[in-house]
Amino acid sequence: MNINRSTSFLLAVLITTVLLISMVLPVSAKATRIQVNSFEYDCGNGFEKDWIEGQVYHIRNYMHTNRNVSAFPELNGINYTVGDGDFNLLTGVTAIRGTLSFKPDTIDGTWEGTWTFNSNAGITRGYAVAHGTGDLFGKTLFLNLYDTESTPLDDEMCEGLGVWEGNMIAEGYILDTSTP
């Protein structure tokens, strides 16, 4: 009886292992990672509402039409964002999050995703994740976001898009799972 039980157990483990390996291998074997970066001119278009509650200033539905400049065609174009922010006026702790729809100039597709910025004790961290549509289908964009200095081109780059508010550097990678 112990031999049958041991054989059944080993057979179950073997079948489970084969099934797990067969599901994982096709997914992990076909991905390409492409390092990218971009410089963004943040052009504000206003917000829907704001209010102060206690020591926290809230902003909702803040819209931007941002111009991104990059040597990578996937990140050279216009980035439409909508965000919400909460700013603690006493401590300086800030949390900003939102959505993005990025349209590259020369690619028939968009990046659709989310972004977040958090600031505490003078340390600011920003991240974005987006999936591709159209010719970008099968690709996922992962970015680290950093505030940076103003440039002499700020107002010119926001002309016709909105009021210049700041600049950002985006660095990260595209994970391409669309290749055979």
GIUR-V259791 format. One record per residue. SS is DSSP state (helix for helix, strand for strand, loop for the rest). PHI is phi in radians with two decimals (NA if undefined). PSI is psi in radians with two decimals (none if undefined). Layout:
SS_PHI_PSI ; SS_PHI_PSI
This chain:
loop_NA_-0.66 ; helix_-1.17_-0.56 ; helix_-1.18_-0.75 ; helix_-1.11_-0.73 ; helix_-1.13_-0.74 ; helix_-1.15_-0.73 ; helix_-1.11_-0.75 ; helix_-1.10_-0.74 ; helix_-1.12_-0.82 ; helix_-1.11_-0.68 ; helix_-1.11_-0.72 ; helix_-1.12_-0.75 ; helix_-1.11_-0.76 ; helix_-1.09_-0.80 ; helix_-1.09_-0.77 ; helix_-1.08_-0.76 ; helix_-1.10_-0.79 ; helix_-1.08_-0.74 ; helix_-1.10_-0.79 ; helix_-1.10_-0.77 ; helix_-1.12_-0.71 ; helix_-1.16_-0.46 ; helix_-1.42_-0.59 ; helix_-1.43_-0.74 ; helix_-1.01_-0.84 ; helix_-1.08_-0.57 ; helix_-1.29_-0.79 ; helix_-1.45_-0.30 ; loop_-1.43_-0.18 ; loop_-2.21_0.83 ; loop_-2.10_2.43 ; strand_-2.07_2.36 ; strand_-1.89_2.17 ; strand_-2.07_2.03 ; strand_-1.24_2.36 ; strand_-2.44_2.84 ; strand_-2.71_2.86 ; strand_-2.74_2.68 ; strand_-1.93_2.21 ; strand_-2.00_2.31 ; strand_-1.72_1.99 ; strand_-1.49_2.05 ; strand_-2.05_1.87 ; strand_-1.37_2.52 ; loop_-2.09_0.17 ; loop_1.68_3.06 ; loop_-2.32_2.84 ; loop_-1.33_-0.81 ; strand_-2.77_2.76 ; strand_-2.58_2.72 ; strand_-2.86_2.81 ; strand_-1.95_2.30 ; strand_-2.25_1.91 ; loop_1.14_-2.16 ; loop_-1.80_0.22 ; strand_-1.96_2.21 ; strand_-1.66_2.17 ; strand_-1.93_2.41 ; strand_-2.25_2.36 ; strand_-2.18_2.46 ; strand_0.97_0.90 ; strand_-1.40_2.13 ; strand_-1.83_2.45 ; strand_-2.31_2.57 ; strand_-2.13_1.74 ; strand_-1.79_2.51 ; strand_-1.74_2.18 ; strand_-1.88_2.35 ; strand_-2.07_2.20 ; loop_-2.70_2.66 ; loop_-1.33_-0.21 ; loop_-1.70_2.07 ; helix_-1.00_-0.49 ; helix_-1.14_-0.37 ; helix_-2.12_0.34 ; loop_-1.93_1.84 ; strand_2.92_-2.59 ; strand_-1.98_2.28 ; strand_-1.99_1.95 ; strand_-1.63_2.14 ; strand_-2.20_2.65 ; strand_-2.31_2.28 ; strand_-2.45_2.81 ; strand_-2.12_2.46 ; strand_-2.36_2.58 ; strand_-2.29_2.11 ; strand_-2.10_2.04 ; strand_-1.39_1.94 ; loop_-1.23_-0.37 ; loop_-1.52_-0.81 ; loop_-1.70_-0.36 ; loop_1.49_-0.06 ; loop_-1.12_2.29 ; strand_-2.29_2.42 ; strand_-2.31_2.11 ; strand_-2.24_2.35 ; strand_-2.59_2.73 ; strand_-3.07_-2.88 ; strand_-2.04_2.79 ; strand_-2.41_2.60 ; strand_-2.40_1.81 ; strand_-1.84_2.16 ; strand_-1.94_1.82 ; strand_-1.11_2.56 ; loop_-1.10_-0.69 ; loop_-2.01_0.24 ; loop_-2.15_2.35 ; loop_-1.48_1.46 ; loop_3.00_3.07 ; loop_-2.43_2.84 ; strand_-1.77_2.21 ; strand_-2.09_2.16 ; strand_-2.97_-2.74 ; strand_-2.31_2.78 ; strand_-2.50_2.81 ; strand_-2.63_2.56 ; strand_-2.27_2.34 ; strand_-2.30_2.41 ; strand_-2.33_2.31 ; strand_-2.71_2.29 ; loop_0.96_0.67 ; loop_1.39_0.02 ; strand_-1.84_2.12 ; strand_-2.00_2.31 ; strand_-2.22_2.32 ; strand_-2.30_2.53 ; strand_-2.51_2.64 ; strand_-2.47_2.53 ; strand_-2.39_2.33 ; strand_-2.57_2.62 ; strand_-1.85_2.66 ; strand_-1.56_2.59 ; loop_-2.13_2.91 ; helix_1.04_-2.26 ; helix_-1.19_-0.17 ; helix_-1.69_0.06 ; loop_-1.02_2.42 ; loop_1.55_0.07 ; strand_-2.06_2.56 ; strand_-2.21_2.37 ; strand_-1.83_2.25 ; strand_-2.15_2.12 ; strand_-2.28_2.52 ; strand_-1.73_2.40 ; strand_-2.06_2.36 ; strand_-2.33_2.29 ; strand_-1.18_2.60 ; strand_-2.52_3.11 ; loop_-1.21_2.81 ; loop_-1.30_2.85 ; loop_-2.30_2.89 ; loop_-1.15_-0.28 ; loop_-1.62_0.02 ; helix_-0.93_-0.98 ; helix_-1.12_-0.70 ; helix_-1.09_-0.72 ; helix_-1.23_-0.40 ; helix_-1.66_-0.06 ; loop_-0.98_2.20 ; loop_1.41_-0.09 ; loop_-1.88_-0.62 ; loop_2.83_-2.96 ; strand_-1.61_2.21 ; strand_-1.05_2.34 ; strand_-2.22_-0.33 ; strand_2.95_3.09 ; strand_-2.27_2.74 ; strand_-2.54_2.57 ; strand_-1.87_2.33 ; strand_-2.03_2.21 ; strand_-2.31_2.40 ; strand_3.05_-2.46 ; strand_-2.66_2.80 ; strand_-1.89_2.24 ; strand_-1.74_1.98 ; strand_-1.81_1.91 ; loop_-1.83_0.16 ; loop_-1.50_-0.23 ; loop_-1.36_2.45 ; loop_-1.23_none
